[in-house]
Amino acid sequence: MSTLEYEAGTVKGSWRGLVLPIGALAVWWFVSRGAQVGHGVLVSPAQVWETAVEQVRSGALARALSASLARELTGFAIGTSLGLALGALLGISKLANRAIAPSFNTFKQVSLFAWIPLISVWFGLGDVAKVVFLSLAALVPVVMHTSDGIRAVPANWLDVARAYRYGRLQTLAHVVLPAALPSIFTGVYLALIYSWLATLGAEYLLVAGSGIGNTLVDGSEQFRMDLVAFGVIVVGLTGWALNAFARAVQRRWFGTASGRAA
């Protein structure tokens, strides 16, 4: 398959992905036209659009989204950094794996939201607690995929490295890391997505403040379904953008079918 054919297929696939959202929007518009929209439970797309324009013009959207993304990226960075270090330790050291892995496997079985009462007691209810919560969300997938990727390096590759008399650092840099990198990236990708999902949970369950989660809470408390629908759309679009960014990085680092064909 040539590069042009692959890109053409990708564009067609992207257009097909719009069929469901456009269909859902059409159904929404049709139902809202026939329903009694004024009662507040069901709002029309036009009302949500007016709310979106208001949120953009007033700067409320920029403030809420920037606050949520700042928390998400901070928690993601902390959790990913710790996860890479711990995952590498578990993957490289058999002693550390025997000593730490059983406790970590128990830790990861605990629901993330079960830690909120303890986090709120230790760190309060502000941004610090939210960042700690998001760091936990990012930590687990990175540890798992990093350690699994390192342990999955083929033994014959390590034998070749020993035959060439590679030192430990050379083996790690030239054999282990390149072999484990796809698995490590999968963990980092999942950490990015999980930390964004956890951002909304943290903003719901911890103290109120600026953020998209708090926009949803405000809309619910004020019985403004237009504001709730707007917040849900923003959450979905932001998640889509983060996913698209991660996929673009993956294609850039690891290549695509088109790159291999070229």
N, C-alpha and C positions, 0 to 999 in steps of 0.2 A: 504494500500500500504506500502510495506516495504521500508527501507532506501535504500537498494541496487536497488530495482525496480525504486524508484524515481530518484536516481542518474543516472541509465541507461537511463531513459527517458529524463533527462536533457541533457546528452551527445548527444543523438540522435537529440534532438531539436537544440543543438548548431551546429551540422553538417548540419542540414537543413538550418540554417541561413546563411551558406556559399554558398549556391547554387546561389543566386542572385549576390553576388560580383564576383564569379568565372565566371558566365555567362556574366556579364558586361565586365569583363576583356577580355574574349574570343572575344566578339563582338568588343571591342575596338581594339584588336590586329588585327582582321580580316579586319576591315575597314581601319586601318592605313596601312596595307599591300597593299591594293588596291588603296589607295589615294595617292595624290602627297604630301608626308609628308614634303618635303623640303620647301614648301611655308610658313611654320611657324604657320598656323592656327590650323592644326591637327598634333599632335606629337604622336609618338609611345610609347608604354609602355617601350621599351628599352631605349629611350631617357630620359624618366622620371626616370627610374632606375639609369641611369648614373648621372643625376642631384642629385638624392638622395644620391648616394655614395659621390659625390663631396661635398654636403652640410654637410654630416656627418664627412668626413675626415677633412674638413677645420674648423670645429667647429661652422659653421654658424647656423646649426640647433639647437645645444645646446644653443647657445646664444639667438636665437630668441624664442625658446620654453620656456626657463627659464624666460625670460623677460615677456612673455605673462602670464605664470602661476603665476608668482610673483604678477602681477597686479590682476589677476583673484582671487587668494586666499586672497589677502589683501582686495579687495572690497567685496568678499563673507563674510569674517570674520566680517568686519565692518557692512555691511548691515544686516547680520543674527543677530548679537548681538543687534543692534537697533530694528530690527524687532521683536525679541523675547520679548524685554522689552515693546515695544508699543503694541504688540499683547496681551501680558499678561494683560496689563493695561486695554485694551478695553474689554477683556474677563471677567475680574474679577469685574471691577467697572462699574456699570450702569451709574453713573454720567459721567465718562470719555467717555463712549461709546456714550452717548447722545451729549456730547460737541465736541468730536473729530471725531467720525465716519463719519458724513456727509461731513466734509472737506476732510477726507482721501479718501472717496469714490469718491469725485470729482478729487482728486489728481491722483488716480490710473487710471482714464480714459484718462489722458493726455499721449500721445505716449512718450515712453522713449526717443526717438531721438529728440523730440521737446525741451528737456531740454539742448541739447548740446550748442546752442548759449549762453544761460544764464550761463551755467557752464564755458564755455570758457572765458566769460567776468569776472566772479568772481574768477576763479582759474587758468586762463591762459590756455596754450595748452599742458602742459607737463604731467608727470605721476600723479600729484596730481589731475588734472582734470579727467584723465582716471579712477582713483580709485573712485572718487566721483560718476562718471557715473555708474561704476560697482556696487557700494554700493546701488544706487537707484534700479538697476536691481534686486538685491538680497532682498531688503527691502520688496517690495510689497507682494510677495507670502508668506513670513514668517509671516508678520502681519496678512494677511487674514486667513491662516490656523491655526495659533496659537489662534487667537481670536475665530474663528469658533469652533475649537476643545474644547476650554474651555467652551464655551456657550452650547455645545452639550452634556456635562456631564449629565447623567440622573438625574432627580430631586430626584428619590427615593434613589439614592446613597448618595446624600447630606443629605437626611432625616435620613438615617442610621448613617451617621457620626455625625449628631446632637444628635441622640439617644445615641450614645456612648460618647457623650460630648467631641468630638474632638474640639480643638481650631482651629483658622483660619489657622495657619501654618501646623498643623497636617492634616487638611482637604485638603489643597493644596498639601502637600507632598504625602499623602497616598491615596487620592481619585481623585482629579482634575488632577494632573499631569499624573498619570498612564493612566487615561481614555483619556486624550487629546494627549498623546505622539504619537500615530500613525499619527494623523492629523498634529502635529507639525513637525514630521519627513518628511512628504510629502512636507510641505512648505520649509524646509531646503534643501531637495532633488531638488525641483524646483529652489531654489535660486542658487544652485551649477551649474545647467545646464544653467539657464538664464544668470548668470554672465559670463559663458564661451562664450555664444553666443554674449553677449554685448562686450566682450573683442575685438572681431574682428571688431565690429562696431566702437568702440572707437579708435582702431588703424588705421582704415580707415579714420575717419572723423576728428580726432585731429592730432596734429603735428607728423611728421614722427619720427621714432626712431626704436630701436630694437624690434622685435616682429613678430609673424607669420603673422599677418595682414599686416605688412609692407613688409614681403616677397612677399605676393600676390600683393601688390601695385607695388613693384619693378619689379616683373615679368611682370605685365601689362604694365608699362611704358616703359620697355625695349623690349616689344613684345616677351617675352620668355614664350611661352605657356607651355614649359616643367617645368619651375619654378612655374608657376601658378598651374599647375596640381599637382605638388609635394606639394605645400602649401595646396591645397584643401584636399589632402589625409591626410596630417598631422593633419589638423583641425578635419577631421572626426574621425581619430584614437584616437586623444586626447579626443574628446567628448565621444567616445565609452568607453575609459578607465575610465573617470570620472563617467559615468553612471554605469559601471560595479562595480566600487568601492562603489558607493552609494547603489547599490542593495546588495552587499556583507555585508555592514554594516546593512542594513535592515534585511537580513536573520539572521545575528548574534544577533541582538537585539530583534527582534520580532518572530523569529523562522520561519520555513517553513512547508510545508505540511508533509515533511518527519519527521521533528522534532515532529510534533503533532502526527503522526502515531506511531512513536517510543515510 
